[in-house]
Amino acid sequence: MVNRGTTSQTIAASSLHLFSQLQKLISAWEECQPKRAMGGKWALSGFEYQFLQTLLRIVRQWKILSS
């Protein structure tokens, strides 16, 4: 039998550790390659914008069709 509480805590701790490592990597990248790091942030924000626009269109279409 699996102890779900322990498993959840282990997964949460593991995720927190991974996030911490990722933050260190991002900081090092920004320090060593500031222009490229900023370009990466702009690129990701563009993808986020496109995703949100698509999601908005889908929800609007769904709302129209379900009325």
N, C-alpha and C positions, 0 to 999 in steps of 0.2 A: 504494500500500500504506500502511496506517495503522500507525503505531508505537504499539502498545497500551500500552507503558510510559509514553510521553509523554502519551497520551490519559488514562490513569488518573491520572497526576500532575496534569494540568490540571483534571480533574473534581474531584479531591480538594482542590486549592487553591481552586477556585471555590466549592466547598461550604463550606470553612473560612471564606472571606471572607463568604459569605452568612450563615453562623452568627454570625460576629463582628458583622455589621451588625444582625442580629436581636437579639443580646444588648444592643447599644447602645440599640435602640429600646425593648426591654422595660425597661431601666433608666430611660430617660427617662420612660416611661409610669408606672412605679412612683413616681418622684419627683414628677411633676406630678399624678397621680391615684391616690394610694395606696389609697383605698377601692375604686375601680373595678378597679384592678389585682388586689387581693385577691379581689374578687368573681369576676373572670375566672378566677383560679386555682382557686377553689372549683368553678366551673361545669365547668372542664376535668377536675378530679378526679372529679366526678360522672359525666361521660361515660366516663372511663377505668374507673371502677368498674362501670358498666353493661356496658361492652364485655367486661370480664374475667369478669363473672358469666355473660354469654351464651356466651362462649367455653368456660367451665367446663362449662356444661350441654351444649353440643355435644360436647365431648370425652367427657364421661361417657356420653352417649347412644351415641356411636360405639363406645366401649369395650364397652357392653352388647350392642350389635348384632353386634360382631365376635367375641364369645365363643362 
